Structures are given as structure tokens and as C-alpha cells.
Amino acid sequence: MKIAYEMVQGTMEGGVQVNQTIGIIYWLEDEKNCSARASVLGLLTMQGVGGGGQPYAKVTVYLDKGEVVVSNWQQESDLSFDTAKPQAADIDFLLLMNYIFNSAGKNFMNDPIWNSTEPIILKEVNVFGSESNISITKLSESTSGVVPCTEFNVVVRGTTSSEQLIACVARITDTNPLPYIVYFKPKGGEGGPTWKLKSVEKVKSNIAKYPQCLSPVTCPKIETLTQQESNTCNQQGGSVESIRDSNNCITEYKCMSLKERAEMQIKNNQGPDCQVSQQIVDALAACWGQQKNADFERDNRGCVTAVRCP
């Protein structure tokens, strides 16, 4: 099955917010038992955004909880081997509601919320890259998407901000075992990112790949900086950034200068064997200093060789 999304997110270019469109495609193809759990294996591709110069990630979807595990980005030739490594995710575009419920130790597949309009409150949930309290309310059925779906009101309250969002998910049926997102948007239409289902097709990718089960990644709980520490960092011209390990788990929050952020961004967008050029770091920091959205040029090994600053 091919499930295609279009995501729109705002970026700053020259002090002006510009919307960037990204294509997200899931290929769910091979049924397999992974750790005695019924699963579907497949691929994820993203168009319009860099994946470290590597366009594919392997995917394992556990059907009992709708749990999606995504690997590191790889070249097509790497997919034929069993070298993909599971990565922790800050967000799940395909099964977002399952991702939120799983993070709270609950199962969205059979939760009472499907048959109730009473809000459910999930406390201290580690989603979207930080810890939040989340209130979710079932709204109504919708036919405004590619397929009929059920709307949920999602209010996310973090330590410094809150957001109100609408998530519409496909109904679980005999022919559809997964409540995938049909559309996701801020309530009122302002902010982002937003994404919507473009198509669902019973076609295969025809890409050769080794059927590799990916185990879920559990990250330790990390304390965030206090509001006073964040304010001090901003006053000094820095910003609070998350430091991550090889599984993409956050290991600490750190106040970083513009050049430190640029170096980290380059490291995260190229292979582990690539060197980081100070000239490229300086170019990226300078581009960000002009409030522009930079992109990278890479060689055939996926190493960053230049910064494009429009």
C-alpha cells in the first residue's frame, strides 16, 4: 500500500515567512511477525527536504498498537542489507494519534475515546520533542478529506506555550487496520506544520529491500532548562537546542551559539564518516544570521560540500 501526504511548514527567508511543501510517502508492503507481534514492513521517502543525502528509511508498523518505528536514512543500495538502525521520533506523520497514546502508555486502537465525546487528559507525555500535557476530545465525522475520517481536537500544553490542533484519522475497519492521519492542522488555520493525505493506493514500490524488523526505541526522560535559563540563553544571543545520541534520543538541552547550532545541523545532515568544514559552518551561520532558510549540496557519499543560501 502506498500512502502519500503533502506537508506545508513555514520557514523564514530574509525575515519573511515562506511556506515550504514536502512530499511524504509511506510504502507498507510486507507482512511479518516481529518479536511475536503482527507487523507490516515498508519504506518512508520524503521529497523537498534533505535526509542527509539519503532518500529512504525503513519502516516497521506494529499492528497491535499502531506503533511506527522508522530507521536512519539510507541510500537505495543499503536497503538490501540488514544495517538499518531504529531511530526515536519526535513525531509520526502516519499514525500521529497512536504515537501520542503510545507515549502515554495507552492504546489508541481500542481506547474508549472512540465512543465518547468526553475529553481524555494525558499528562507528562514526551512528544514533539518535549514533555507536555495533552487533552484530546472526539469531535465528529468528516468527509472533507481523501477518505472519510473522525476528527479529534488535540490541545498540547507545554511549559511555555500551548497549541490547539485538529487531527482527522481514518476509521478502523475490516479492510483498514490502521487509523492513519487524513489531515492534521492547527485549529483556526494559523501556524504549522500541517499535512494532509493526498492518495491511498494498493501499489508496491518495486524497490529491493531486506525485510528487517525494527525494534521500538525507548528514550530516557530528560529535564528541560528552566524558563529563567532559557531567557538568559536568548539574552546572550544563543538558543536552547537538544543534543541527541545515535538513536535520536535527546540526552541533554544546551544553550548554543549560532555557529555551534550550524555545526550540529551539518553533522546531523550528513553521514557519520564525513568531516565538518569550518568554512561551511561559517556559511550556514551567516545565512541564518540573515534570517534565510539554507539548503545543502552533497557529494555522492552524502557529505555536505556547500551551503545554498537564497
RAPEHU-V223172 format. One record per pair of residues at least 12 apart in sequence whose C-alpha atoms are under 7 Angstrom apart, sorted by sequence separation. I is the first residue (numbers start at 1). J is the second residue. D is the distance in Angstrom with one decimal. If there is no record, write none. Layout:
BEGIN
i:I j:J d:D
i:I j:J d:D
END
This chain:
BEGIN
i:8 j:20 d:5.6
i:9 j:21 d:6.7
i:28 j:40 d:6.2
i:29 j:41 d:6.0
i:30 j:42 d:6.5
i:44 j:56 d:5.8
i:45 j:57 d:6.6
i:58 j:70 d:5.8
i:59 j:71 d:6.5
i:72 j:84 d:6.3
i:122 j:134 d:5.1
i:139 j:151 d:5.3
i:153 j:165 d:6.0
i:154 j:166 d:6.0
i:169 j:181 d:4.5
i:170 j:182 d:6.3
i:183 j:195 d:5.8
i:184 j:196 d:6.3
i:241 j:253 d:5.6
i:242 j:254 d:6.3
i:295 j:307 d:5.9
i:296 j:308 d:5.8
i:8 j:21 d:4.6
i:28 j:41 d:5.8
i:29 j:42 d:5.4
i:43 j:56 d:6.7
i:44 j:57 d:5.1
i:57 j:70 d:6.4
i:58 j:71 d:5.2
i:71 j:84 d:5.7
i:72 j:85 d:5.8
i:121 j:134 d:5.7
i:122 j:135 d:6.2
i:138 j:151 d:6.3
i:139 j:152 d:5.3
i:153 j:166 d:4.9
i:168 j:181 d:5.9
i:169 j:182 d:5.3
i:183 j:196 d:4.0
i:240 j:253 d:6.4
i:241 j:254 d:5.4
i:294 j:307 d:6.6
i:295 j:308 d:5.0
i:7 j:21 d:5.7
i:8 j:22 d:6.4
i:28 j:42 d:4.4
i:43 j:57 d:5.7
i:44 j:58 d:6.2
i:57 j:71 d:5.3
i:71 j:85 d:5.1
i:72 j:86 d:6.4
i:121 j:135 d:4.4
i:138 j:152 d:4.5
i:139 j:153 d:6.6
i:152 j:166 d:5.8
i:153 j:167 d:6.6
i:167 j:181 d:7.0
i:168 j:182 d:5.5
i:182 j:196 d:5.6
i:183 j:197 d:6.1
i:240 j:254 d:5.4
i:241 j:255 d:6.3
i:294 j:308 d:5.6
i:295 j:309 d:6.7
i:6 j:21 d:6.8
i:7 j:22 d:5.1
i:27 j:42 d:5.1
i:28 j:43 d:6.8
i:43 j:58 d:4.6
i:44 j:59 d:6.5
i:57 j:72 d:5.8
i:71 j:86 d:4.1
i:72 j:87 d:6.1
i:120 j:135 d:5.7
i:121 j:136 d:6.5
i:137 j:152 d:5.5
i:138 j:153 d:6.4
i:151 j:166 d:6.7
i:152 j:167 d:5.3
i:168 j:183 d:5.4
i:182 j:197 d:4.9
i:240 j:255 d:4.5
i:241 j:256 d:6.6
i:294 j:309 d:4.8
i:6 j:22 d:5.8
i:7 j:23 d:6.3
i:27 j:43 d:5.0
i:42 j:58 d:5.9
i:43 j:59 d:5.2
i:57 j:73 d:4.7
i:70 j:86 d:5.7
i:71 j:87 d:5.3
i:119 j:135 d:6.3
i:120 j:136 d:5.4
i:136 j:152 d:6.6
i:137 j:153 d:5.1
i:151 j:167 d:5.7
i:152 j:168 d:6.1
i:167 j:183 d:6.1
i:168 j:184 d:6.4
i:239 j:255 d:5.4
i:240 j:256 d:6.2
i:293 j:309 d:6.7
i:6 j:23 d:4.8
i:26 j:43 d:5.8
i:27 j:44 d:6.4
i:42 j:59 d:5.0
i:56 j:73 d:5.4
i:57 j:74 d:5.9
i:69 j:86 d:6.5
i:70 j:87 d:5.9
i:119 j:136 d:5.4
i:120 j:137 d:6.6
i:136 j:153 d:5.6
i:137 j:154 d:6.7
i:151 j:168 d:4.1
i:167 j:184 d:4.5
i:238 j:255 d:6.1
i:239 j:256 d:5.5
i:292 j:309 d:6.8
i:5 j:23 d:5.9
i:6 j:24 d:6.2
i:26 j:44 d:4.7
i:41 j:59 d:5.7
i:42 j:60 d:6.5
i:55 j:73 d:6.4
i:56 j:74 d:5.2
i:104 j:122 d:6.4
i:119 j:137 d:4.4
i:136 j:154 d:4.7
i:150 j:168 d:5.1
i:151 j:169 d:6.6
i:166 j:184 d:5.7
i:167 j:185 d:6.7
i:238 j:256 d:5.3
i:239 j:257 d:6.7
i:263 j:281 d:5.5
i:5 j:24 d:5.0
i:25 j:44 d:5.7
i:26 j:45 d:6.7
i:41 j:60 d:4.6
i:54 j:73 d:5.4
i:55 j:74 d:6.3
i:56 j:75 d:6.2
i:118 j:137 d:6.2
i:135 j:154 d:5.9
i:136 j:155 d:6.5
i:149 j:168 d:5.6
i:150 j:169 d:5.3
i:166 j:185 d:5.4
i:238 j:257 d:4.6
i:262 j:281 d:5.6
i:4 j:24 d:5.8
i:5 j:25 d:6.2
i:25 j:45 d:5.3
i:40 j:60 d:5.9
i:41 j:61 d:6.3
i:54 j:74 d:4.8
i:55 j:75 d:6.1
i:56 j:76 d:6.6
i:117 j:137 d:6.0
i:134 j:154 d:6.9
i:135 j:155 d:5.1
i:149 j:169 d:5.0
i:150 j:170 d:6.4
i:165 j:185 d:5.8
i:166 j:186 d:6.0
i:237 j:257 d:6.9
i:238 j:258 d:6.5
i:4 j:25 d:4.4
i:24 j:45 d:5.9
i:25 j:46 d:6.4
i:39 j:60 d:6.7
i:40 j:61 d:5.2
i:54 j:75 d:4.9
i:104 j:125 d:5.5
i:117 j:138 d:5.1
i:134 j:155 d:5.6
i:135 j:156 d:6.7
i:149 j:170 d:4.4
i:150 j:171 d:6.7
i:165 j:186 d:4.2
i:166 j:187 d:5.8
i:3 j:25 d:5.7
i:4 j:26 d:6.4
i:24 j:46 d:4.6
i:39 j:61 d:5.4
i:40 j:62 d:6.7
i:51 j:73 d:6.1
i:103 j:125 d:6.1
i:116 j:138 d:6.8
i:117 j:139 d:6.7
i:134 j:156 d:4.7
i:148 j:170 d:6.4
i:149 j:171 d:5.9
i:164 j:186 d:6.1
i:165 j:187 d:4.9
i:233 j:255 d:5.8
i:259 j:281 d:6.5
i:262 j:284 d:6.0
i:287 j:309 d:5.9
i:2 j:25 d:6.9
i:3 j:26 d:5.1
i:23 j:46 d:5.5
i:24 j:47 d:6.5
i:39 j:62 d:4.5
i:103 j:126 d:6.4
i:133 j:156 d:6.1
i:134 j:157 d:6.2
i:164 j:187 d:5.7
i:259 j:282 d:6.7
i:262 j:285 d:5.7
i:284 j:307 d:6.2
i:2 j:26 d:5.8
i:3 j:27 d:6.5
i:22 j:46 d:6.9
i:23 j:47 d:4.8
i:38 j:62 d:6.1
i:39 j:63 d:5.5
i:103 j:127 d:7.0
i:114 j:138 d:7.0
i:132 j:156 d:6.4
i:133 j:157 d:5.2
i:283 j:307 d:6.5
i:2 j:27 d:4.7
i:22 j:47 d:5.7
i:23 j:48 d:6.5
i:37 j:62 d:6.6
i:38 j:63 d:5.8
i:113 j:138 d:6.7
i:132 j:157 d:5.5
i:133 j:158 d:6.5
i:1 j:27 d:5.7
i:2 j:28 d:6.5
i:22 j:48 d:4.9
i:58 j:84 d:6.9
i:132 j:158 d:4.5
i:259 j:285 d:5.4
i:280 j:306 d:6.1
i:1 j:28 d:5.1
i:21 j:48 d:6.8
i:22 j:49 d:6.5
i:100 j:127 d:6.7
i:131 j:158 d:6.6
i:258 j:285 d:5.8
i:280 j:307 d:6.5
i:1 j:29 d:6.0
i:225 j:253 d:6.7
i:66 j:95 d:6.7
i:222 j:251 d:6.7
i:224 j:253 d:6.2
i:274 j:303 d:5.5
i:219 j:249 d:5.5
i:222 j:252 d:6.5
i:67 j:98 d:6.7
i:271 j:302 d:6.1
i:66 j:98 d:5.8
i:67 j:99 d:6.7
i:270 j:302 d:5.6
i:271 j:303 d:6.2
i:65 j:98 d:7.0
i:149 j:182 d:6.7
i:270 j:303 d:5.0
i:270 j:304 d:6.2
i:91 j:127 d:6.9
i:90 j:127 d:5.9
i:91 j:128 d:5.5
i:145 j:182 d:6.2
i:90 j:128 d:4.6
i:145 j:183 d:6.9
i:90 j:129 d:4.9
i:65 j:107 d:5.7
i:65 j:109 d:6.2
i:146 j:197 d:6.4
i:146 j:198 d:6.7
i:146 j:199 d:6.8
i:95 j:179 d:6.6
i:95 j:180 d:4.9
i:96 j:181 d:6.7
i:94 j:180 d:5.3
i:95 j:181 d:6.0
i:94 j:181 d:5.7
i:66 j:178 d:6.6
i:80 j:208 d:6.2
i:82 j:210 d:6.3
i:86 j:214 d:5.7
i:79 j:208 d:7.0
i:80 j:209 d:4.3
i:81 j:210 d:5.6
i:86 j:215 d:6.6
i:88 j:217 d:5.5
i:79 j:209 d:4.7
i:80 j:210 d:4.7
i:82 j:212 d:6.1
i:87 j:217 d:6.5
i:79 j:210 d:6.2
i:86 j:217 d:6.8
i:69 j:214 d:6.3
i:69 j:215 d:7.0
i:69 j:216 d:5.8
i:60 j:213 d:6.2
i:60 j:214 d:5.8
i:88 j:247 d:5.9
i:87 j:247 d:4.7
i:88 j:248 d:5.2
i:86 j:247 d:6.6
i:87 j:248 d:5.5
i:88 j:249 d:5.8
i:41 j:211 d:6.8
i:29 j:204 d:6.7
i:27 j:204 d:7.0
i:27 j:205 d:6.5
i:34 j:213 d:5.8
i:10 j:192 d:6.9
i:9 j:192 d:5.6
i:9 j:193 d:4.4
i:8 j:193 d:5.8
i:9 j:194 d:6.6
i:7 j:193 d:6.9
i:8 j:194 d:5.5
i:7 j:194 d:5.6
i:8 j:195 d:6.2
i:7 j:195 d:4.0
i:6 j:195 d:5.5
i:7 j:196 d:6.6
i:5 j:195 d:6.5
i:6 j:196 d:5.6
i:5 j:196 d:5.5
i:6 j:197 d:6.6
i:5 j:197 d:4.5
i:6 j:198 d:6.5
i:4 j:197 d:6.0
i:5 j:198 d:5.2
i:4 j:198 d:5.5
i:4 j:199 d:5.3
i:3 j:199 d:6.0
i:4 j:200 d:6.6
i:3 j:200 d:4.7
i:2 j:200 d:5.7
i:3 j:201 d:6.7
i:2 j:201 d:5.1
i:1 j:201 d:5.7
i:2 j:202 d:6.2
i:1 j:202 d:4.5
i:2 j:203 d:6.0
i:1 j:203 d:5.4
i:2 j:204 d:6.8
i:1 j:204 d:6.2
i:52 j:269 d:4.1
i:53 j:270 d:6.9
i:51 j:269 d:6.6
i:52 j:270 d:4.5
i:52 j:271 d:6.9
i:53 j:298 d:6.6
i:54 j:302 d:6.8
i:53 j:302 d:4.7
i:52 j:302 d:6.1
i:14 j:290 d:6.0
i:15 j:291 d:5.3
i:14 j:291 d:5.0
i:13 j:291 d:5.6
i:14 j:292 d:4.9
i:12 j:291 d:6.0
i:13 j:292 d:3.8
i:12 j:292 d:5.7
i:13 j:293 d:5.3
i:12 j:293 d:5.9
i:11 j:293 d:6.5
END
